[in-house]
Amino acid sequence: MTLTLTTLRFKETETYLMAALFIAGNIVLPQLFHLIPQGGIIWLPIYFFTLIGAYMYGWRVGLLTALASPVINSLLFGMPPVAALPAIMLKSTLLAVIAGLTAARFRHTSLLLLIAVVLSYQTISTIGEWVMKGDFMLACQDFRMGIPGMLLQIAGGYLILPKK
């Protein structure tokens, strides 16, 4: 049995309503994790609802969430800092596209697929961040400090996303 996942288009009102919901989640969740010292760096909360939105409703909802969430958070709370926005938006965009395309291709949720999504966007974005910043160790920060956040994305995504 395959899972019915919705792929929304940009011309549909529901696309923007769902994106607004996931953007709100990506605003609230990081604020909670920023109460923990280095919570953002360790738990990577700004990516969580991008993953959920893209997987459930397609890459367009994910992309809107991926692009708006970091900018709104930065404008409202100063986190992430403006200097970090290009790398975070690269990661968010890759996550949205990879999660949306994975859900569309495989039509189900599994731990293995979520592991593949998270490792794929993290690996590709690490290379991109290395090129952008010229600092390999800084580019590897999510792999050095953000393992709990990646595990949260995988486990939380698996718990929240619909199964068969």
N, C-alpha and C positions, 0 to 999 in steps of 0.2 A: 504494500500500500504506500502511495506517495503522499506527501504533504502538500496541501494547496497553500502556496505562498503568493502574495499579491505583488505584482510589479506595477507600481503606479507611474504615470507619465507626468511630465511637467505641466500639461494643460489641464490636469485634474485638480480640483480644489482640495480633495482628500490628501494629495501629495503634500501640500503646504500645511494642512492641519496636522498631519502625522509628523512632519518635520518639526513643526512648532512644539509639539509634545516632546519629542526626543531632544530638541534643543533645550527645553526647560529642564529635562532630566540631566543633561550635560552641564547645566548651570548649577543646579542644586547639589548633585553628587560631588563635584570637585570642592564646593564650599565645605561640605562635611569632612572630606578627606584632608583639606588644608588645615583643619583643627589639629591634626597629627603632625608633629615635626617631619618635614620632608614627605608629607603624605602624597602630594601630587607626583613627585618623582618616583616614589615607591609603588603607589597603587594605580597610577595612570588612569584616573577616573574620567578624564575628558573624552576618552575613547569608548567608554562602555555603551552609551546609548547610540553612538554612531554604529557600532556593531549590531546592536539589536534592531535599529531602524532599517539599516541596509539589508540585513538578512530577512526581516519580515516583510518589508515593503519595497525592496529593490534599491539599486544603486542611486537612483535619483533622490529618494528620501535620505539615504545615507550621505550623499554628497551635499545636500542642503544643510544637513545636521553637521557634517564635517567642517564645512566652511564657516558657518555662522557661529557655532559654539565657541571656538577659541577667541574669535573677534569680540563677541559679546562679553565673554568672561574677562577678557583683557580690558575692555572699555569700562565695565562696571566695577571690577575688583582689582585690576592691575595684575592679575594672574591668569594666564601666563604673561610674562613680560613681553613687550612688543618685540624685542630682539629674538625671542623664542618662537614667535608666531610662524615664520616660514617653515621651520622644521616640524612643528606640531601640525600645521595645515597639510604638509606633505604626508605625514603619517596618517592623519585623519582621512585625507582623500584616498590614499591607497587602501586603507581599511574599508572605506565605503565601497569602492569599486570591487575589491577582491571579495568582500562578504556578499555583496549583491549578486555578483556573477556566480559565485559558488552556490548560493541558494537557488538561483535560477537554473543552474546546470544540474545539480544533484537532487533538488526538490525534497530534501529532508535535512533534519538536524542530527548530528552525531558529534560525539566528543572528538573523534578523529578529524572531521571536517572543520570544527572550530579550532582545533590545534593547528591545522594546516593554514587556516585563514590568519590566525594571530602570528604564527611564525613567518608566513609569507610577507605580510605587510611590515612586520618588524625588520626582517632581513633586508628587504628592498629599501625601506626608508632609512635604515642604518647606512647603507651605501650612499643614498641620496644626501643624507645629512653630512656624511664624511666629505662628499664632493662640495657641498655648500659651505661648510665651515673649515674644512682642511684639517680637522682634528679627529683622528680615529677614536681616541679614548672618549671624547665627548660624544661622538656619534654612537658609541656602544653603551651609553649610559642606561638605556632601557634594559639591555641585557645584563648590565652590571648591578643595577639597583631595582629595576622594574619587574623582576620575575613575579613577585606577589601580584602585581597588577595584571600581568599577562594571565596568570592562573585565575584571577578574578574574572577576567573577560571570558575565559574558556568555561570555567565552572558556572559562573553566573549566567552566561549566555545559554549554556545547556539547560539550566534550571528554568529560565524564563521563556526561551524560544519554544514554540509548539513542536511537538513530536508528531509522528504518524497519525 
